[in-house]
Amino acid sequence: MSLDERLTRAALQVAGGLTPPEVDPVALRTRARDHRRRRTSLTAAATLVAVVTVGAVVVRGLGADATDPVDPAPSPVETITSLPTPEETMPFPRSMTPEEVVHDPRALLRTVAVAPGDPDTRISMWVVSCTRPCPERGPFEFTAAALTTNGYETTTYLRPSFELGVDLQVSTPEDDVFLVSDQSNGGEWLVDTSGDARSVTRVDSQMRPSDPRLWFQCPGPWRSTWCALDPDTATAHAWPRAWDGSAATPVSGDRPWGTNPEPRATSESGVLEAWWDTSDGRQLRTLTATTEGDYILGTPPGEMAHWARPTGGTNDIAIFTSRNGGLDWEDDIRTAEPGFSGFMQMKRSPDGAYLAYSIWPRLVVWRAEAAGGQFRKVYEQPAEDIPETTGSGLWTQDDLVYANANATAAVSADDGLTWTTVRTWR
């Protein structure tokens, strides 16, 4: 999470109501395949940089009468509770199995994720916390994760070896494996669909995998930097400090570039600055006066792009682009529907459209065509879900776009135009 995002977290957002339909996994996969065939027959697919992508996980041979494909959950143990007090009609237990945590009516859904190519493959993380009065010596909360490859017809439960912080992002670096990243405090873990969880070791050495799914943004000294994952050894290779704050991934072939170099932030400096590294050193250019702006992730190789909301209270959005190494910059002024929030990020879709997403007070996605036009709201987290959203991410994989938050996941098979929400998490 960037410093700009932390500094503007308290900003309020006016949001309308768009409620996506229930997810239909079969229809979703069919739409994705049809969309991919149409794109292939019309034009050669352009190579886009996938910043942190979610891989497709294939469910193998799951029929209606199939046996449980995952390891059986541990048998529940007898729960020993503390003696109730006059104020506590339901005493907090002294022990809970992961399965009991997930199905407890007090359980809070903290983080969820799906594999975009197969929304039946999911992970959800839950916490049960005591309310006053709590046991004098604890425990004060229990956590658990629930994994499935068939939409929770069968489930594998485990107790996470990490804290369920407020800024957990979950992606899929390879089939059958989820990568959990704590964006606020640092730390990564690999959790496979059989329930095996491994802590990822961070090392300061360079590794350049060709699979874009193995690259992810990890917390750096200033803001997000780049890590390359070796899932076999559970090792994350953090790239040198020059990549701290870079919108370009090392696998793109571009030199590092980004917005507002350390220690400045747009919200404090009042200007949007573009920086990029050259053989002659780091270059800097002030693009516009603003307190809301950042880089645009997922731009094609050889292109630098930034967005800004000009001062003055308008709904205009300015997009600044350079395609010749910073020598020349173009600015494209777009309008946006009311409610376009400054506490957000922006990236390119598989077909090149601009996707902006805000995570406070709930997940909202706006979209504008690459060739021009207004930013329109295309998705909003359902109102019945937890209103404050953290740990959000927006990923792309092949022809699919996937957005997740602490209690919401949605998938788009038509380049972000329409979305389906996944609702079953246990």
ROGU-531991 format. One line per 5 residues: number of its first residue (from 1); their letters; for each residue x, y, z of N, C-alpha, C. Coordinates in pm, whole numbers, plus 50000, padded with zeros to 5 digits. Example, Ala and Ser with C-alpha at 12.3 -4.5 7.8 and 13.67 -1.06 7.14 Angstrom:
1	as	51319 49431 50780 51230 49550 50780 51320 49670 50780; 51285 49775 50708 51367 49894 50714 51290 50003 50787
***
This chain:
1	mslde	50084 49881 50000 50000 50000 50000 50087 50123 50000; 50055 50223 49915 50138 50341 49903 50114 50437 50017; 50210 50531 50035 50193 50634 50136 50072 50720 50104; 50051 50751 49975 49932 50828 49937 49806 50759 49983; 49801 50626 49969 49681 50553 50009 49660 50559 50159
6	rltra	49770 50548 50236 49756 50556 50381 49711 50696 50424; 49766 50802 50360 49736 50938 50400 49593 50978 50366; 49534 50915 50265 49400 50954 50221 49294 50853 50259; 49326 50760 50346 49235 50651 50382 49106 50702 50443; 49110 50819 50511 48993 50871 50579 48896 50941 50484
11	alqva	48931 50953 50355 48844 51021 50259 48715 50942 50242; 48602 51012 50234 48473 50946 50217 48438 50936 50070; 48356 50840 50040 48320 50815 49901 48169 50803 49891; 48110 50873 49793 47968 50863 49769 47946 50755 49665; 47870 50654 49701 47857 50540 49610 47711 50509 49587
16	ggltp	47675 50477 49464 47541 50432 49429 47527 50285 49455; 47428 50222 49401 47407 50081 49428 47397 49998 49302; 47497 49917 49280 47495 49819 49171 47511 49682 49232; 47413 49596 49221 47421 49463 49280 47438 49360 49170; 47556 49299 49157 47579 49199 49052 47498 49073 49078
21	pevdp	47474 48996 48976 47399 48871 48994 47482 48767 49064; 47413 48661 49108 47484 48548 49166 47576 48488 49059; 47690 48435 49103 47785 48380 49006 47736 48247 48952; 47752 48229 48824 47724 48102 48756 47855 48055 48696; 47930 47965 48765 48065 47927 48719 48066 47873 48577
26	valrt	47966 47792 48539 47965 47733 48405 47948 47842 48301; 47852 47932 48325 47830 48041 48229 47951 48132 48221; 48015 48155 48337 48132 48243 48339 48246 48186 48257; 48275 48056 48273 48383 47996 48196 48348 47992 48048; 48219 47969 48014 48178 47968 47873 48196 48104 47810
31	rardh	48157 48210 47884 48173 48346 47833 48320 48379 47813; 48404 48334 47905 48547 48362 47892 48605 48294 47769; 48566 48166 47746 48617 48095 47629 48569 48159 47499; 48437 48198 47495 48384 48263 47374 48454 48394 47348; 48477 48470 47456 48545 48600 47440 48687 48581 47388
36	rrrrt	48755 48475 47439 48892 48451 47397 48895 48409 47249; 48798 48326 47205 48795 48286 47064 48773 48407 46973; 48682 48498 47014 48657 48616 46932 48780 48703 46920; 48850 48721 47031 48970 48804 47028 49077 48740 46940; 49092 48607 46950 49195 48539 46873 49169 48548 46724
41	sltaa	49041 48539 46683 49010 48542 46541 49020 48681 46482; 49012 48784 46566 49014 48921 46515 49153 48981 46512; 49234 48949 46610 49364 49016 46618 49459 48933 46701; 49587 48951 46680 49687 48881 46762 49686 48943 46899; 49694 48859 47002 49688 48910 47139 49813 48988 47171
46	atlva	49794 49108 47229 49908 49191 47270 49961 49141 47402; 50092 49152 47418 50154 49110 47544 50139 49223 47644; 50071 49196 47753 50052 49296 47857 50126 49253 47982; 50171 49350 48061 50240 49320 48185 50137 49288 48290; 50142 49169 48347 50053 49133 48456 50125 49158 48585
51	vvtvg	50078 49251 48666 50153 49295 48784 50148 49190 48892; 50030 49162 48940 50014 49050 49032 49894 48975 48982; 49909 48858 48924 49799 48793 48858 49757 48672 48936; 49635 48627 48902 49577 48511 48969 49563 48400 48868; 49624 48287 48891 49624 48180 48793 49496 48101 48794
56	avvvr	49467 48041 48682 49349 47956 48672 49379 47822 48735; 49289 47777 48821 49305 47649 48888 49196 47557 48838; 49233 47442 48788 49137 47352 48724 49090 47250 48825; 48959 47235 48836 48901 47131 48920 48900 47002 48841; 48957 46900 48895 48973 46775 48822 48863 46675 48861
61	glgad	48780 46641 48763 48686 46530 48777 48592 46541 48892; 48528 46657 48909 48436 46672 49020 48294 46656 48968; 48233 46544 48990 48094 46525 48952 48004 46539 49071; 47875 46523 49047 47780 46541 49156 47797 46435 49262; 47840 46316 49222 47856 46208 49319 48002 46179 49348
66	atdpv	48091 46278 49320 48234 46255 49343 48263 46253 49492; 48368 46180 49529 48410 46178 49668 48487 46304 49699; 48507 46328 49827 48577 46448 49873 48718 46450 49816; 48754 46552 49732 48887 46552 49669 48996 46609 49756; 48961 46654 49874 49062 46715 49960 49076 46633 50085
71	dpaps	49183 46660 50160 49205 46588 50284 49089 46611 50378; 49046 46513 50453 48932 46531 50544 48968 46630 50654; 48869 46707 50694 48889 46804 50801 48908 46729 50933; 48986 46788 51024 49005 46723 51153 48873 46710 51228; 48859 46603 51302 48737 46582 51379 48725 46689 51487
76	pveti	48607 46748 51500 48590 46850 51604 48620 46793 51742; 48682 46875 51823 48711 46834 51959 48611 46899 52051; 48594 46842 52170 48501 46899 52266 48548 47037 52307; 48458 47132 52303 48492 47269 52338 48475 47289 52488; 48583 47334 52553 48580 47362 52697 48559 47511 52714
81	tslpt	48458 47548 52781 48426 47690 52796 48451 47737 52938; 48468 47870 52946 48483 47930 53079 48346 47942 53144; 48344 47960 53274 48218 47975 53344 48150 48105 53305; 48021 48102 53279 47954 48224 53237 47944 48325 53350; 47944 48451 53311 47924 48560 53407 47785 48615 53386
86	peetm	47732 48695 53480 47598 48751 53462 47585 48830 53333; 47694 48896 53288 47687 48976 53167 47707 48892 53040; 47760 48772 53053 47799 48692 52938 47710 48569 52931; 47607 48578 52844 47515 48466 52831 47573 48354 52746; 47669 48388 52658 47733 48287 52574 47883 48297 52598
91	pfprs	47937 48222 52694 48078 48237 52730 48170 48207 52614; 48282 48278 52608 48378 48260 52500 48453 48129 52522; 48464 48045 52419 48529 47914 52438 48679 47928 52462; 48735 47829 52527 48880 47825 52550 48952 47757 52436; 48881 47685 52350 48943 47623 52233 48835 47606 52126
96	mtpee	48880 47613 51998 48790 47592 51885 48870 47527 51772; 48810 47431 51705 48873 47376 51587 48853 47475 51471; 48937 47467 51366 48916 47556 51251 48775 47544 51192; 48720 47423 51187 48585 47407 51133 48482 47477 51220; 48500 47470 51351 48408 47539 51441 48417 47690 51424
101	vvhdp	48538 47741 51402 48554 47885 51381 48477 47930 51258; 48497 47860 51147 48435 47900 51021 48283 47902 51032; 48224 47806 51102 48079 47794 51107 48018 47858 51231; 48098 47924 51311 48044 47993 51427 47961 48113 51381; 47842 48136 51437 47761 48250 51393 47826 48385 51421
106	rallr	47925 48389 51511 47995 48515 51540 48114 48538 51448; 48144 48443 51359 48265 48452 51277 48256 48570 51181; 48365 48645 51172 48377 48759 51081 48462 48718 50962; 48411 48740 50842 48484 48708 50719 48583 48819 50690; 48713 48786 50695 48816 48888 50682 48873 48900 50542
111	tvava	48905 48788 50477 48969 48792 50346 48919 48676 50262; 48896 48701 50133 48850 48597 50043 48926 48608 49911; 48924 48501 49833 48983 48504 49699 48930 48385 49621; 48927 48400 49488 48893 48290 49399 49000 48283 49291; 49009 48168 49225 49090 48156 49104 49002 48203 48989
116	pgdpd	49038 48308 48918 48944 48368 48823 48903 48274 48710; 48991 48184 48669 48954 48090 48565 48863 47980 48612; 48849 47965 48744 48762 47864 48801 48711 47914 48935; 48601 47988 48937 48552 48047 49062 48507 47945 49165; 48504 47815 49131 48475 47713 49232 48592 47690 49325
121	trism	48712 47733 49286 48830 47721 49372 48843 47850 49453; 48830 47839 49585 48819 47957 49670 48892 47938 49802; 48923 48050 49864 48976 48051 50000 48905 48161 50077; 48871 48134 50201 48812 48236 50289 48879 48226 50425; 48893 48341 50490 48959 48346 50620 48866 48413 50721
126	wvvsc	48855 48352 50839 48755 48390 50937 48820 48414 51073; 48756 48498 51154 48802 48523 51289 48681 48531 51382; 48692 48469 51497 48593 48479 51604 48661 48547 51721; 48612 48664 51758 48672 48742 51867 48573 48752 51982; 48628 48756 52102 48541 48768 52218 48495 48913 52232
131	trpcp	48378 48929 52291 48327 49061 52326 48324 49071 52478; 48333 49190 52527 48342 49207 52672 48220 49148 52742; 48243 49082 52857 48374 49059 52919 48444 48939 52857; 48576 48951 52839 48656 48843 52783 48717 48761 52897; 48757 48637 52868 48826 48558 52971 48947 48635 53023
136	ergpf	48969 48629 53151 49074 48710 53213 49211 48682 53153; 49241 48559 53123 49373 48523 53069 49365 48476 52923; 49254 48505 52857 49242 48462 52718 49200 48316 52709; 49190 48266 52589 49218 48332 52460 49114 48438 52425; 49152 48528 52335 49064 48637 52299 49009 48627 52158
141	eftaa	49070 48541 52072 49016 48519 51939 49071 48390 51881; 48999 48338 51781 49041 48221 51706 49027 48252 51558; 49121 48202 51477 49117 48224 51333 49116 48091 51259; 49068 48093 51135 49063 47973 51054 49052 48011 50907; 49092 47919 50820 49077 47936 50676 49002 47815 50621
146	alttn	48921 47841 50520 48843 47736 50455 48877 47735 50306; 48922 47621 50254 48959 47607 50114 48867 47507 50045; 48844 47530 49916 48760 47439 49840 48800 47443 49693; 48773 47333 49623 48790 47329 49478 48657 47304 49407; 48546 47302 49484 48415 47274 49424 48305 47361 49485
151	gyett	48337 47487 49511 48235 47580 49559 48182 47548 49697; 48264 47487 49782 48232 47452 49920 48130 47340 49931; 48120 47257 49828 48050 47130 49848 48132 47043 49944; 48263 47049 49931 48355 46990 50028 48456 47097 50066; 48511 47087 50187 48595 47195 50240 48713 47137 50317
156	tylrp	48828 47202 50303 48944 47174 50386 48965 47291 50479; 48981 47263 50609 48996 47367 50710 49139 47367 50763; 49189 47484 50797 49319 47492 50863 49323 47616 50950; 49416 47613 51044 49439 47730 51130 49558 47805 51074; 49540 47930 51027 49651 48003 50966 49767 48022 51064
161	sfelg	49888 48015 51009 50008 48039 51090 50044 48185 51092; 49956 48272 51040 49981 48416 51032 49858 48490 51083; 49879 48614 51123 49769 48696 51170 49684 48742 51052; 49554 48751 51073 49464 48799 50970 49456 48951 50979; 49558 49017 50924 49565 49163 50929 49461 49227 50840
166	vdlqv	49457 49360 50840 49355 49433 50766 49391 49452 50620; 49514 49426 50581 49556 49449 50443 49616 49324 50382; 49546 49213 50393 49590 49089 50329 49542 49088 50185; 49634 49067 50091 49598 49046 49951 49626 48901 49915; 49537 48843 49837 49548 48702 49802 49547 48688 49651
171	stped	49649 48623 49596 49657 48597 49453 49692 48449 49434; 49703 48406 49308 49733 48267 49278 49853 48261 49185; 49974 48234 49238 50093 48232 49153 50104 48110 49064; 50039 48001 49100 50036 47882 49017 49915 47800 49056; 49885 47698 48975 49766 47617 49000 49769 47555 49139
176	dvflv	49652 47558 49205 49632 47493 49335 49704 47561 49450; 49753 47683 49431 49827 47752 49538 49780 47898 49546; 49752 47943 49668 49722 48083 49695 49844 48149 49761; 49871 48273 49723 49975 48354 49786 49907 48461 49869; 49931 48459 50000 49875 48558 50092 49985 48656 50127
181	sdqsn	49961 48784 50104 50061 48888 50128 50005 48994 50222; 50078 49022 50329 50041 49126 50424 50101 49258 50376; 50019 49344 50316 50068 49465 50253 50106 49573 50353; 50057 49565 50475 50090 49667 50576 50214 49631 50656; 50223 49507 50699 50330 49467 50790 50439 49385 50724
186	ggewl	50418 49344 50599 50516 49258 50534 50492 49113 50568; 50542 49026 50485 50528 48882 50508 50437 48819 50405; 50474 48701 50358 50396 48627 50261 50389 48480 50301; 50279 48414 50259 50259 48274 50289 50196 48206 50168; 50234 48081 50144 50175 48000 50039 50080 47900 50103
191	vdtsg	49957 47896 50054 49856 47803 50105 49802 47725 49987; 49822 47592 49987 49769 47514 49876 49632 47459 49910; 49564 47407 49809 49425 47366 49827 49410 47241 49912; 49520 47174 49944 49512 47060 50036 49523 47104 50181; 49548 47234 50205 49555 47285 50341 49695 47303 50394
196	darsv	49796 47282 50312 49935 47300 50356 49972 47448 50345; 50021 47507 50453 50059 47648 50456 50208 47660 50485; 50278 47743 50405 50422 47763 50423 50452 47912 50429; 50540 47950 50521 50587 48087 50526 50689 48111 50415; 50679 48226 50348 50770 48260 50240 50889 48337 50296
201	trvds	51009 48295 50261 51131 48363 50305 51169 48472 50206; 51192 48593 50255 51232 48706 50170 51384 48713 50164; 51440 48719 50043 51585 48729 50024 51613 48845 49930; 51728 48909 49946 51769 49020 49861 51858 48967 49748; 51795 48906 49651 51867 48857 49535 51771 48859 49417
206	qmrps	51827 48867 49297 51745 48881 49178 51715 48747 49115; 51588 48725 49084 51545 48611 49007 51443 48663 48906; 51449 48616 48782 51365 48672 48677 51280 48562 48614; 51171 48519 48680 51085 48417 48618 51008 48476 48500; 50982 48394 48400 50910 48442 48282 50759 48441 48301
211	dprlw	50709 48360 48393 50565 48354 48419 50523 48479 48496; 50438 48565 48439 50401 48688 48509 50326 48663 48639; 50268 48545 48658 50198 48516 48783 50294 48510 48902; 50423 48486 48875 50520 48473 48984 50577 48607 49028; 50532 48718 48970 50573 48852 49013 50461 48913 49096
216	fqcpg	50496 48975 49208 50395 49042 49289 50456 49163 49358; 50370 49261 49386 50415 49378 49460 50422 49344 49607; 50536 49373 49668 50557 49345 49809 50598 49474 49880; 50573 49487 50011 50608 49610 50082 50757 49640 50073; 50791 49764 50039 50931 49806 50028 50963 49915 50127
221	pwrst	51084 49970 50123 51122 50076 50218 51036 50200 50205; 50993 50233 50081 50915 50355 50060 50769 50321 50033; 50743 50244 49933 50610 50195 49904 50625 50055 49846; 50538 50010 49760 50548 49872 49709 50667 49859 49613; 50742 49750 49632 50849 49715 49540 50811 49584 49472
226	wcald	50906 49519 49405 50875 49398 49330 50947 49276 49386; 50874 49168 49398 50929 49040 49441 50898 48935 49336; 50994 48844 49316 50975 48729 49227 50967 48605 49314; 50865 48525 49293 50837 48411 49379 50892 48282 49320; 50960 48205 49405 50998 48068 49373 50910 47978 49460
231	pdtat	50798 47927 49407 50705 47851 49491 50763 47717 49538; 50858 47660 49465 50914 47532 49507 50989 47544 49639; 51060 47654 49656 51137 47675 49780 51071 47774 49875; 50952 47826 49838 50881 47926 49918 50973 48045 49948; 51033 48099 49843 51126 48211 49856 51080 48326 49768
236	ahawp	51082 48447 49824 51051 48569 49749 51179 48648 49730; 51217 48671 49606 51338 48745 49574 51303 48892 49555; 51340 48976 49653 51311 49119 49649 51415 49190 49565; 51371 49268 49466 51462 49335 49377 51524 49459 49443; 51635 49511 49386 51708 49620 49454 51622 49743 49477
241	rawdg	51674 49833 49559 51599 49950 49603 51555 50039 49486; 51626 50035 49373 51587 50117 49258 51445 50084 49212; 51396 49963 49242 51262 49924 49199 51156 49961 49301; 51194 50018 49414 51097 50058 49515 51008 50169 49459; 50878 50146 49453 50785 50244 49399 50770 50239 49249
246	saatp	50829 50141 49182 50822 50133 49037 50691 50070 48992; 50628 50131 48891 50509 50072 48831 50546 49962 48734; 50666 49966 48679 50712 49864 48584 50770 49745 48661; 50738 49626 48615 50796 49506 48674 50928 49475 48605; 51024 49416 48674 51152 49387 48610 51143 49297 48488
251	vsgdr	51040 49213 48479 51029 49122 48365 50984 49195 48239; 50938 49320 48251 50889 49393 48134 51000 49436 48040; 51123 49443 48090 51234 49494 48010 51253 49643 48022; 51161 49713 48091 51173 49857 48112 51260 49886 48234; 51316 50007 48236 51382 50055 48357 51275 50098 48457
256	pwgtn	51309 50109 48586 51209 50151 48685 51153 50289 48654; 51021 50305 48677 50957 50435 48669 50837 50436 48762; 50798 50556 48806 50686 50564 48899 50641 50706 48920; 50569 50725 49030 50509 50854 49064 50565 50905 49196; 50603 51032 49199 50647 51101 49319 50753 51022 49396
261	pepra	50880 51048 49367 50987 50971 49431 50996 51002 49581; 51059 50910 49653 51080 50927 49796 51154 51057 49823; 51117 51133 49927 51011 51100 50025 50883 51178 50002; 50853 51218 49878 50737 51302 49854 50614 51216 49825; 50497 51274 49854 50370 51210 49823 50279 51316 49763
266	tsesg	50195 51276 49667 50106 51370 49600 50016 51442 49699; 49965 51370 49797 49872 51430 49893 49938 51537 49977; 50071 51532 49994 50142 51632 50073 50208 51739 49986; 50263 51700 49871 50336 51795 49787 50243 51882 49704; 50123 51830 49672 50029 51906 49591 50057 51900 49443
271	vleaw	50151 51816 49399 50182 51801 49257 50202 51654 49225; 50173 51618 49099 50199 51484 49049 50331 51488 48972; 50427 51408 49020 50559 51404 48958 50584 51266 48899; 50632 51264 48776 50674 51139 48713 50825 51125 48726; 50872 51006 48762 51016 50980 48766 51044 50853 48685
276	wdtsd	51162 50850 48626 51204 50732 48552 51356 50727 48549; 51410 50607 48548 51555 50588 48549 51607 50575 48406; 51722 50637 48382 51790 50628 48252 51937 50594 48277; 52012 50577 48169 52155 50551 48183 52227 50672 48242; 52165 50790 48235 52223 50912 48292 52171 50944 48432
281	grqlr	52095 50850 48490 52043 50873 48624 51893 50891 48624; 51837 50921 48741 51692 50934 48756 51646 51070 48705; 51540 51069 48624 51481 51191 48569 51351 51221 48642; 51310 51348 48642 51192 51391 48716 51118 51496 48635; 50985 51487 48630 50903 51584 48560 50774 51605 48638
286	tltat	50739 51732 48663 50612 51766 48726 50505 51770 48618; 50399 51690 48637 50295 51678 48536 50178 51773 48559; 50134 51789 48685 50021 51876 48714 50010 51900 48863; 49935 52004 48899 49905 52030 49039 49784 51947 49081; 49799 51869 49186 49691 51783 49234 49729 51726 49369
291	tegdy	49629 51678 49441 49654 51602 49564 49607 51458 49549; 49555 51422 49430 49505 51287 49405 49561 51238 49272; 49650 51141 49277 49707 51087 49154 49810 50980 49183; 49843 50901 49081 49939 50793 49098 49972 50736 48960; 50057 50632 48958 50088 50565 48832 49974 50471 48792
296	ilgtp	49979 50424 48666 49882 50329 48614 49955 50197 48591; 49914 50094 48663 49978 49964 48653 49936 49892 48525; 50021 49799 48482 49987 49715 48368 49995 49785 48234; 50069 49896 48225 50085 49961 48096 50175 49876 48006; 50159 49885 47874 50243 49805 47785 50390 49843 47800
301	pgema	50482 49751 47772 50626 49783 47776 50657 49904 47687; 50745 49990 47736 50782 50108 47661 50691 50227 47684; 50593 50213 47771 50498 50321 47798 50496 50353 47947; 50492 50482 47981 50474 50527 48118 50342 50603 48124; 50261 50577 48226 50130 50640 48235 50096 50672 48381
306	hwarp	50035 50789 48401 49995 50836 48534 49855 50897 48523; 49783 50899 48634 49652 50964 48638 49651 51068 48748; 49566 51169 48733 49552 51273 48834 49412 51329 48829; 49365 51369 48945 49238 51442 48953 49272 51588 48978; 49257 51674 48875 49297 51814 48891 49222 51882 49005
311	tggtn	49287 51980 49066 49225 52056 49174 49110 52139 49118; 49014 52171 49205 48902 52253 49163 48768 52187 49181; 48765 52061 49226 48639 51996 49257 48561 51945 49138; 48623 51932 49020 48552 51879 48903 48561 51727 48901; 48488 51668 48809 48493 51523 48791 48588 51483 48680
316	diaif	48673 51576 48637 48769 51546 48531 48882 51458 48583; 48931 51368 48498 49045 51283 48528 49146 51303 48415; 49269 51335 48452 49374 51355 48352 49464 51232 48349; 49492 51183 48228 49583 51071 48208 49704 51122 48131; 49823 51107 48188 49948 51154 48127 50027 51033 48079
321	tsrng	50069 51035 47953 50135 50919 47893 50259 50963 47815; 50367 50887 47831 50488 50906 47749 50525 50772 47687; 50550 50775 47556 50587 50653 47484 50727 50659 47426; 50802 50762 47462 50939 50775 47409 51039 50805 47519; 51024 50736 47631 51122 50747 47737 51121 50878 47812
326	gldwe	51007 50947 47818 50996 51070 47894 51027 51196 47818; 51062 51185 47687 51092 51306 47609 50966 51388 47587; 50855 51323 47558 50728 51392 47533 50618 51327 47615; 50524 51411 47658 50411 51364 47738 50281 51412 47677; 50182 51323 47669 50048 51358 47623 49954 51358 47743
331	ddirt	49857 51448 47742 49756 51448 47848 49618 51430 47785; 49541 51341 47845 49408 51305 47798 49311 51333 47912; 49220 51430 47894 49126 51467 47999 48998 51388 47980; 48960 51312 48083 48836 51235 48083 48743 51287 48193; 48615 51264 48177 48520 51291 48284 48491 51161 48357
336	aepgf	48433 51173 48475 48399 51055 48555 48264 51076 48620; 48193 50966 48638 48066 50974 48708 48087 51020 48851; 47987 51085 48913 48000 51128 49053 48035 51011 49143; 48119 51039 49243 48160 50936 49336 48297 50879 49306; 48357 50923 49197 48493 50878 49163 48587 50921 49275
341	sgfmq	48644 50824 49347 48717 50853 49471 48865 50871 49446; 48927 50955 49527 49070 50973 49518 49149 50861 49583; 49087 50790 49678 49157 50680 49744 49142 50555 49659; 49224 50548 49553 49206 50441 49457 49334 50414 49383; 49331 50312 49299 49440 50276 49211 49384 50254 49071
346	mkrsp	49474 50253 48971 49429 50236 48834 49524 50141 48762; 49467 50057 48673 49549 49968 48592 49479 49943 48460; 49552 49881 48366 49497 49849 48235 49436 49709 48237; 49329 49692 48160 49262 49563 48149 49329 49479 48041; 49288 49352 48024 49347 49269 47917 49334 49330 47779
351	dgayl	49224 49402 47751 49205 49464 47620 49251 49610 47618; 49312 49658 47726 49368 49792 47728 49282 49899 47789; 49160 49869 47833 49075 49969 47897 49136 50011 48031; 49095 50129 48079 49140 50177 48209 49041 50132 48316; 49092 50064 48417 49011 50019 48530 49062 50087 48656
356	aysiw	48976 50168 48716 49010 50234 48843 48928 50170 48953; 48991 50146 49068 48917 50084 49177 48950 50151 49309; 48846 50174 49387 48858 50235 49519 48826 50129 49624; 48890 50137 49739 48868 50035 49841 48808 50092 49969; 48768 50221 49968 48708 50276 50090 48594 50366 50054
361	prlvv	48476 50354 50116 48449 50262 50228 48415 50120 50183; 48397 50100 50049 48379 49964 49998 48439 49958 49859; 48453 49838 49809 48515 49817 49678 48425 49868 49567; 48478 49958 49484 48407 50010 49367 48504 50011 49249; 48455 49972 49130 48537 49969 49010 48474 50059 48904
366	wraea	48557 50147 48843 48515 50229 48730 48593 50184 48606; 48537 50211 48488 48601 50169 48364 48586 50276 48258; 48691 50293 48177 48688 50381 48061 48762 50314 47947; 48712 50330 47826 48777 50271 47710 48913 50335 47686; 49004 50258 47629 49138 50310 47602 49133 50426 47504
371	aggqf	49043 50420 47406 49038 50521 47300 48975 50652 47347; 48905 50652 47459 48841 50774 47506 48709 50744 47574; 48649 50848 47633 48520 50831 47696 48526 50844 47847; 48410 50844 47907 48392 50868 48049 48426 50745 48132; 48473 50771 48257 48486 50665 48356 48348 50638 48415
376	rkvye	48300 50516 48398 48169 50478 48449 48183 50367 48552; 48098 50372 48652 48101 50270 48756 48045 50140 48701; 48124 50033 48709 48083 49903 48655 48064 49798 48764; 48113 49825 48884 48093 49729 48993 48100 49800 49127; 48014 49757 49220 48020 49805 49358 47994 49690 49452
381	qpaed	48074 49681 49556 48056 49578 49657 47914 49583 49711; 47843 49470 49717 47705 49470 49767 47695 49533 49905; 47587 49607 49926 47570 49684 50049 47563 49595 50172; 47516 49470 50154 47502 49383 50271 47636 49329 50320; 47741 49344 50240 47873 49299 50282 47934 49400 50378
386	ipett	48047 49362 50438 48115 49449 50532 48149 49581 50463; 48108 49696 50519 48124 49822 50446 48267 49868 50429; 48352 49853 50530 48489 49902 50516 48574 49793 50453; 48635 49824 50341 48707 49725 50262 48856 49751 50268; 48933 49649 50300 49078 49661 50301 49137 49538 50234
391	gsglw	49266 49547 50203 49331 49433 50142 49281 49402 50003; 49231 49505 49933 49172 49481 49802 49279 49465 49695; 49241 49399 49589 49327 49388 49474 49245 49370 49349; 49302 49408 49235 49239 49387 49106 49343 49323 49016; 49315 49202 48970 49412 49124 48895 49358 49091 48757
396	tqddl	49447 49054 48664 49406 49008 48533 49475 48876 48502; 49405 48789 48432 49462 48662 48389 49394 48622 48259; 49471 48615 48150 49414 48586 48019 49304 48689 47989; 49179 48642 47968 49069 48732 47936 48984 48767 48057; 49028 48733 48176 48947 48755 48295 49004 48866 48382
401	vyana	48915 48938 48446 48953 49038 48546 48889 48996 48677; 48965 49007 48785 48921 48957 48914 48949 49062 49020; 48849 49096 49100 48865 49193 49210 48826 49124 49340; 48903 49149 49445 48866 49093 49574 48887 49195 49684; 48814 49174 49792 48824 49259 49910 48817 49169 50032
406	nataa	48799 49228 50151 48802 49145 50270 48682 49051 50278; 48570 49083 50212 48454 48994 50217 48384 48984 50083; 48451 49022 49976 48388 49023 49844 48487 48977 49739; 48441 48899 49643 48518 48867 49524 48424 48870 49405; 48472 48926 49294 48390 48936 49174 48479 48912 49053
411	vsadd	48420 48855 48947 48494 48818 48827 48423 48876 48707; 48503 48928 48611 48449 48979 48485 48512 48901 48370; 48428 48855 48277 48475 48780 48161 48469 48863 48034; 48431 48992 48044 48419 49077 47924 48495 49208 47942; 48619 49196 47994 48708 49310 48004 48658 49418 48101
416	gltwt	48589 49375 48206 48546 49469 48310 48415 49537 48285; 48342 49501 48179 48213 49564 48151 48105 49517 48249; 48096 49388 48270 47999 49333 48364 48070 49239 48460; 48012 49222 48578 48077 49145 48684 47977 49050 48749; 48028 48939 48801 47949 48849 48882 48014 48835 49018
421	tvrtw	47935 48839 49121 47986 48831 49258 47980 48688 49308; 48086 48643 49371 48091 48514 49437 48047 48534 49582; 47948 48457 49627 47890 48484 49758 47910 48372 49861; 47935 48249 49817 47944 48137 49910 48089 48121 49955; 48110 48130 50087 48247 48126 50141 48263 48025 50253
426	r	48168 47940 50275 48181 47832 50373 48073 47728 50351
***
